[in-house]
């Protein structure tokens, strides 16, 4: 097959596909030219930048597969593509460690003011060192605190594993564990406490979001109001899951201590109020962007394509 990796693919994955007899192009086709540009390809691999919607699928009925190098597939019309006989493939196992570590990068940074200290020290560190030392003296520890994980799939489970390693208690919510039987099983297997969304929000010192992309916000002003005063929230999943206006209001009022955001409702032009807020640690949607994760993603994607079309 001739495959377009429109958002790139790690060299290890590319080599596996080529060794299996496939041709892989990493030439970038602009979104507006995608439908016409795919006429010479049998399949396409994308990350989060390229969108494969119904118009592209209709224009390319010859495509055998659409590959998502990552977990979330909200940039692909999955069910419609499958209804046209196309395989839709993702890599759910490859990026869990990378995303989970970024959650804790934000948490550690926010708990000790590293995010804002890194902004202020270059400008004021020489002239106002002692003042800054006082400003950032009220840090908090993760040890002994409770983290609530909303969405307990592979990434959520990795967040829980790291959390327990630093001495935290773990509460989780997932729609898959809504029955008492399943909740009991997860609690015994993972050493966590399963609760409803509202129970997890109300009982946690920090909340980390790990759900797929949704049509509307899951964490609204009402939900945020249930959280402890002084709690923090991290979102390294999908933009729009947290209602951003409600988040800003909660930060400004002091109800929330901080937020760590890797994703935003309006990408690639996020709300500047969030980017510049002193209580927010930000990164530009880089959850899976480590060398190790990209190698694992490339290898997993290649193996899944090879296995699908044996």
C-alpha positions as CSV (number, residue, x, y, z in Angstrom):
1,X,0.0,0.0,0.0
2,X,1.0,3.6,-0.5
3,X,0.5,5.4,2.8
4,X,0.6,9.1,3.6
5,X,1.8,10.1,7.1
6,X,0.4,13.6,6.9
7,X,1.5,14.7,10.3
8,X,4.7,12.6,10.3
9,X,5.7,9.3,11.7
10,X,8.7,8.2,13.8
11,X,11.5,6.6,11.8
12,X,11.1,3.2,13.5
13,X,7.4,3.0,12.5
14,X,8.2,4.1,8.9
15,X,10.9,1.4,8.7
16,X,8.6,-1.3,9.9
17,X,6.0,-0.4,7.3
18,X,8.6,-0.2,4.5
19,X,10.0,-3.6,5.5
20,X,6.5,-5.0,5.2
21,X,6.4,-3.8,1.6
22,X,4.5,-0.5,2.0
23,X,5.5,2.9,0.7
24,X,5.3,5.7,3.2
25,X,5.3,9.4,2.3
26,X,5.7,12.1,4.9
27,X,4.9,15.0,2.5
28,X,2.5,17.4,4.1
29,X,-0.8,18.1,2.3
30,X,-2.7,21.1,3.5
31,X,-6.1,20.5,5.0
32,X,-7.9,22.3,2.2
33,X,-6.1,20.1,-0.4
34,X,-6.5,16.8,1.5
35,X,-9.4,15.4,-0.4
36,X,-7.7,15.8,-3.8
37,X,-4.3,15.0,-2.5
38,X,-5.2,11.6,-1.2
39,X,-6.2,10.2,-4.6
40,X,-2.8,8.4,-5.0
41,X,-2.8,6.9,-1.5
42,X,-4.3,3.8,0.0
43,X,-4.3,5.0,3.6
44,X,-3.5,8.0,5.7
45,X,-1.9,8.4,9.1
46,X,-2.6,11.6,11.1
47,X,-2.0,13.0,14.5
48,X,-4.2,15.8,15.9
49,X,-3.5,18.4,13.3
50,X,-5.1,16.8,10.3
51,X,-8.9,16.4,10.2
52,X,-10.4,13.5,8.3
53,X,-14.1,14.4,8.1
54,X,-17.0,13.2,6.0
55,X,-16.1,15.4,3.0
56,X,-12.6,13.9,2.8
57,X,-14.0,10.4,3.3
58,X,-16.6,10.9,0.5
59,X,-14.0,12.2,-1.9
60,X,-11.7,9.2,-1.2
61,X,-13.8,6.0,-1.2
62,X,-10.7,4.1,-2.3
63,X,-9.0,4.6,1.1
64,X,-8.4,1.3,2.9
65,X,-7.7,2.8,6.3
66,X,-7.3,6.0,8.4
67,X,-4.7,5.8,11.2
68,X,-4.7,8.1,14.2
69,X,-1.2,8.2,15.7
70,X,-2.4,8.7,19.3
71,X,-5.4,8.0,21.4
72,X,-8.3,10.4,20.8
73,X,-10.0,10.2,17.4
74,X,-12.2,13.3,17.6
75,X,-10.5,14.6,14.5
76,X,-11.8,11.7,12.5
77,X,-15.5,10.8,11.6
78,X,-14.8,7.3,12.8
79,X,-18.2,5.7,12.5
80,X,-18.9,7.2,9.0
81,X,-15.5,6.0,7.8
82,X,-16.1,2.5,9.1
83,X,-19.5,2.5,7.5
84,X,-17.8,3.0,4.2
85,X,-15.6,0.0,4.8
86,X,-12.5,1.8,5.9
87,X,-10.5,0.5,8.9
88,X,-9.9,3.2,11.5
89,X,-6.9,2.5,13.7
90,X,-5.4,4.3,16.7
91,X,-2.5,3.7,19.2
92,X,-4.1,3.6,22.6
93,X,-1.2,2.1,24.5
94,X,1.8,4.2,23.3
95,X,1.5,7.6,24.9
96,X,0.1,6.9,28.4
97,X,3.4,7.4,30.2
98,X,4.2,10.6,28.3
99,X,0.8,12.2,29.0
100,X,0.8,11.1,32.7
101,X,4.2,12.5,33.3
102,X,3.1,15.9,31.8
103,X,0.2,15.9,34.3
104,X,2.8,15.8,37.1
105,X,5.0,18.3,35.5
106,X,2.2,20.7,35.7
107,X,1.2,19.6,39.2
108,X,4.7,20.0,40.7
109,X,5.3,23.3,38.9
110,X,2.0,24.8,40.2
111,X,2.4,23.5,43.8
112,X,5.7,25.2,44.1
113,X,5.1,28.3,41.8
114,X,7.7,27.2,39.3
115,X,5.5,28.1,36.4
116,X,5.4,31.8,37.5
117,X,8.8,31.9,39.1
118,X,10.3,31.0,35.7
119,X,8.5,34.1,34.3
120,X,9.5,36.5,37.0
121,X,13.0,35.5,38.0
122,X,14.7,36.6,34.8
123,X,13.1,40.1,35.0
124,X,13.1,40.6,38.8
125,X,15.4,38.0,40.3
126,X,18.4,40.3,40.7
127,X,16.6,43.4,42.0
128,X,13.8,41.7,44.0
129,X,15.2,38.3,45.0
130,X,14.0,38.4,48.6
131,X,10.5,39.7,47.6
132,X,10.1,36.8,45.2
133,X,11.3,34.4,47.8
134,X,8.4,35.6,50.1
135,X,5.9,35.6,47.2
136,X,6.6,31.9,46.4
137,X,7.1,30.6,49.9
138,X,3.6,29.2,50.4
139,X,3.9,26.0,48.3
140,X,2.1,22.8,49.0
141,X,3.1,19.1,48.8
142,X,1.5,16.3,46.8
143,X,2.3,13.8,49.5
144,X,-0.8,12.8,51.5
145,X,-3.2,14.6,49.2
146,X,-6.0,13.1,47.1
147,X,-6.0,13.2,43.3
148,X,-9.3,12.6,41.5
149,X,-8.9,11.1,38.1
150,X,-11.8,11.7,35.7
151,X,-11.5,9.1,33.0
152,X,-9.7,5.9,34.1
153,X,-8.4,4.4,30.9
154,X,-4.8,3.7,30.2
155,X,-3.6,7.3,30.8
156,X,-5.8,7.7,33.9
157,X,-4.4,4.5,35.3
158,X,-0.8,5.6,34.6
159,X,-1.6,8.9,36.5
160,X,-2.9,6.9,39.4
161,X,0.2,4.7,39.4
162,X,2.5,7.7,39.6
163,X,0.3,9.4,42.2
164,X,0.5,6.4,44.5
165,X,4.3,6.5,44.0
166,X,4.5,10.0,45.5
167,X,2.2,9.1,48.4
168,X,-1.1,10.3,47.2
169,X,-4.6,8.9,47.6
170,X,-6.5,8.2,44.4
171,X,-10.2,8.6,43.6
172,X,-11.5,7.8,40.1
173,X,-14.6,8.3,38.0
174,X,-15.3,6.5,34.7
175,X,-18.6,5.7,33.1
176,X,-17.4,2.2,32.5
177,X,-17.3,1.6,36.2
178,X,-20.8,2.7,37.0
179,X,-21.9,-0.7,38.4
180,X,-21.1,-1.7,42.0
181,X,-19.6,-5.0,40.8
182,X,-17.2,-3.3,38.4
183,X,-16.3,-0.5,40.9
184,X,-15.5,-3.1,43.5
185,X,-13.3,-5.0,41.0
186,X,-11.3,-1.8,40.1
187,X,-10.9,-0.8,43.7
188,X,-9.4,-4.2,44.6
189,X,-7.2,-4.4,41.5
190,X,-5.8,-0.9,41.6
191,X,-6.1,0.3,45.2
192,X,-8.2,3.3,44.3
193,X,-11.6,4.6,45.4
194,X,-14.3,4.7,42.7
195,X,-17.0,7.3,42.9
196,X,-19.4,9.3,40.9
197,X,-18.2,12.4,39.1
198,X,-19.5,14.7,41.8
199,X,-18.1,12.5,44.5
200,X,-14.6,12.6,42.9
201,X,-14.7,16.4,42.4
202,X,-15.9,17.1,45.9
203,X,-13.4,14.7,47.5
204,X,-10.2,15.6,45.7
205,X,-7.4,18.1,46.4
206,X,-6.4,17.9,42.7
207,X,-8.4,16.7,39.7
208,X,-6.9,15.4,36.5
209,X,-9.1,15.1,33.4
210,X,-8.6,12.1,31.0
211,X,-11.8,11.7,28.9
212,X,-12.2,11.6,25.2
213,X,-13.3,14.7,23.3
214,X,-16.9,15.6,24.0
215,X,-19.6,17.7,22.3
216,X,-20.0,19.9,25.3
217,X,-18.1,20.7,28.5
218,X,-18.1,18.0,31.2
219,X,-16.6,20.3,33.9
220,X,-19.0,23.3,34.2
221,X,-19.4,26.1,36.7
222,X,-21.7,23.8,38.7
223,X,-19.2,21.0,38.8
224,X,-16.4,23.4,39.7
225,X,-18.5,24.7,42.6
226,X,-18.5,21.2,44.1
227,X,-14.7,21.1,44.2
228,X,-12.8,22.0,47.4
229,X,-11.9,25.6,47.9
230,X,-8.2,25.8,47.0
231,X,-8.2,22.7,44.8
232,X,-6.4,22.5,41.5
233,X,-7.3,21.0,38.1
234,X,-5.2,19.6,35.3
235,X,-6.4,19.0,31.7
236,X,-4.1,17.0,29.4
237,X,-6.8,15.3,27.5
238,X,-9.0,17.4,25.1
239,X,-9.9,21.1,25.0
240,X,-13.4,22.1,25.7
241,X,-14.0,19.5,28.4
242,X,-13.6,22.3,31.0
243,X,-15.8,25.3,30.5
244,X,-13.1,28.0,30.2
245,X,-15.2,30.9,31.4
246,X,-16.1,29.0,34.5
247,X,-12.5,28.1,35.1
248,X,-11.4,31.7,34.8
249,X,-14.1,32.8,37.2
250,X,-13.1,30.1,39.8
251,X,-9.4,31.1,39.5
252,X,-10.1,34.8,39.9
253,X,-12.4,34.3,42.9
254,X,-9.9,32.1,44.6
255,X,-12.2,29.0,44.7
256,X,-9.6,27.1,42.7
257,X,-5.9,27.4,43.6
258,X,-4.6,26.7,40.1
259,X,-5.0,25.0,36.7
260,X,-2.6,23.2,34.5
261,X,-3.6,23.1,30.8
262,X,-2.1,21.3,27.9
263,X,-5.3,21.6,25.8
264,X,-7.7,24.4,25.0
265,X,-11.2,24.9,23.5
266,X,-9.8,27.0,20.7
267,X,-6.7,25.6,19.2
268,X,-4.4,26.8,17.8
269,X,-5.5,30.2,19.1
270,X,-6.3,29.7,22.8
271,X,-7.8,32.3,25.1
272,X,-5.0,34.7,26.0
273,X,-6.5,35.2,29.5
274,X,-5.6,31.6,30.3
275,X,-2.1,31.9,28.7
276,X,-1.3,34.9,30.9
277,X,-3.1,34.0,34.1
278,X,-0.7,33.8,37.1
279,X,-2.5,30.7,38.4
280,X,-2.3,28.7,35.2
281,X,0.5,26.6,34.0
282,X,0.3,26.1,30.2
283,X,1.8,23.9,27.5
284,X,0.9,23.8,23.7
285,X,-0.9,20.3,23.4
286,X,2.3,18.3,23.9
287,X,1.1,15.4,26.0
288,X,2.4,12.7,23.7
289,X,5.3,14.8,22.4
290,X,8.3,12.9,23.8
291,X,10.8,11.1,21.8
292,X,10.0,7.8,23.5
293,X,6.2,8.2,23.0
294,X,6.6,9.1,19.4
295,X,8.7,6.0,18.8
296,X,6.2,3.8,20.6
297,X,3.3,5.4,18.6
298,X,5.1,4.8,15.3
299,X,5.8,1.2,16.1
300,X,2.3,0.5,17.4
301,X,0.7,2.1,14.4
302,X,2.9,0.2,12.0
303,X,2.2,-3.1,13.7
304,X,-1.5,-2.5,13.7
305,X,-1.6,-1.6,10.0
306,X,0.5,-4.7,9.2
307,X,-1.7,-7.0,11.3
308,X,-4.9,-5.5,9.8
309,X,-3.8,-6.1,6.2
310,X,-2.0,-9.4,6.4
